[in-house]
Structures are given as structure tokens and as C-alpha cells.
Amino acid sequence: DIASVLLDGLGMEPLGSVLPKAFCECSDEKLMRSLRLLPRKEVDVILQEEGKVEARCQFCGKVYRMGPEEVENRLSEAQGDPSKDEDFGL
């Protein structure tokens, strides 16, 4: 309907329509990627002070929590450059 108003008089025909829906691509993998961008000392301080790493997606509100063992394991197994999208199939 909005497109009809905006394009009135231009002789445009709609090719199709798409219904918008909320979809978030957040994941614990993206949290780990973000953690890997921080200096290791900062990650260690967070774990020491908080006892865990916790982050909330600002789009969908999902909360991710990881304890010290999980963070340590995942950091030691991490591959690719966290600053490069191509290393993560993006």
C-alpha cells in the first residue's frame, strides 16, 4: 500500500510481496568471536570478577552465558581471525 502511494503515476507493477518478520542471527559462536576480539587479559578479568561471561543480544534480547571452563575450552579451540568475516562464512 505504501509503495502504491509512493510510486503512483509511474506505471509500476508489483512483482511480488514479502511479509517482514523478526529474525535474529545471534549465536554463542558470535559471542565467542566477540570475546576473541578482546585482549585476553580483559577476558580473564571478566571471568575473575563475574565468574562467567554474559551477553544479551540487543536485537532479540536472548542472553548468552558461559562459565570459565567453557570460555577457556572454546578459546583454546578457536580458529580463524575473529576480525575477518570471510573466516566465518559471512
PLY file of the C-alpha trace (Angstrom):
ply
format ascii 1.0
element vertex 90
property float x
property float y
property float z
element edge 89
property int vertex1
property int vertex2
end_header
0.00 0.00 0.00
2.79 2.43 0.86
4.58 1.55 -2.38
1.40 2.31 -4.34
1.27 5.79 -2.85
4.97 6.46 -3.43
5.01 5.09 -6.98
1.63 6.49 -8.07
1.68 7.65 -11.67
4.85 5.80 -12.63
3.06 2.78 -14.10
4.88 0.36 -11.81
3.54 -3.15 -11.30
4.40 -5.13 -8.16
6.49 -8.24 -8.85
5.70 -9.82 -5.51
5.47 -9.12 -1.85
7.36 -10.14 1.23
5.98 -10.21 4.74
8.54 -8.83 7.17
9.30 -10.96 10.19
11.66 -10.62 13.08
14.62 -12.94 12.73
17.83 -12.71 14.69
21.09 -14.34 13.70
22.70 -14.08 17.13
24.54 -17.15 18.43
27.01 -18.28 21.03
29.53 -18.52 18.17
29.20 -14.79 17.60
29.69 -14.18 21.32
32.91 -16.19 21.19
34.05 -14.26 18.15
33.48 -11.02 20.06
35.35 -12.35 23.07
38.30 -13.24 20.86
38.48 -9.61 19.72
39.15 -8.54 23.32
42.62 -8.72 24.83
42.95 -11.99 26.74
43.67 -10.05 29.94
40.25 -8.39 29.73
38.51 -11.74 29.29
40.40 -13.10 32.31
39.40 -10.06 34.41
35.73 -10.51 33.44
35.86 -14.19 34.39
37.65 -13.42 37.65
35.27 -10.62 38.69
31.97 -12.05 37.39
32.66 -15.79 37.42
31.18 -16.03 33.91
30.78 -14.19 30.64
27.28 -12.92 29.96
25.94 -11.03 26.96
22.47 -10.02 25.78
21.56 -9.63 22.11
20.35 -6.07 21.63
18.03 -7.17 18.81
16.13 -10.16 20.21
17.06 -10.00 23.90
18.45 -13.53 24.14
21.01 -13.91 26.94
24.16 -15.96 26.49
26.18 -17.20 29.48
29.46 -19.09 29.53
31.41 -20.28 32.53
35.21 -20.12 32.84
35.79 -23.71 31.66
33.66 -23.29 28.55
35.33 -19.98 27.68
38.78 -21.48 28.20
38.00 -24.55 26.08
36.46 -22.57 23.26
39.28 -20.01 23.21
41.87 -22.77 23.02
39.98 -24.49 20.16
39.21 -21.28 18.24
40.35 -20.98 14.64
40.32 -18.19 12.09
40.77 -14.47 12.52
37.82 -13.07 14.50
38.22 -9.70 12.77
37.61 -11.17 9.29
34.10 -12.11 8.19
35.39 -14.45 5.49
36.93 -16.70 8.17
33.40 -17.28 9.48
31.46 -17.80 6.26
29.87 -14.35 6.39
0 1
1 2
2 3
3 4
4 5
5 6
6 7
7 8
8 9
9 10
10 11
11 12
12 13
13 14
14 15
15 16
16 17
17 18
18 19
19 20
20 21
21 22
22 23
23 24
24 25
25 26
26 27
27 28
28 29
29 30
30 31
31 32
32 33
33 34
34 35
35 36
36 37
37 38
38 39
39 40
40 41
41 42
42 43
43 44
44 45
45 46
46 47
47 48
48 49
49 50
50 51
51 52
52 53
53 54
54 55
55 56
56 57
57 58
58 59
59 60
60 61
61 62
62 63
63 64
64 65
65 66
66 67
67 68
68 69
69 70
70 71
71 72
72 73
73 74
74 75
75 76
76 77
77 78
78 79
79 80
80 81
81 82
82 83
83 84
84 85
85 86
86 87
87 88
88 89
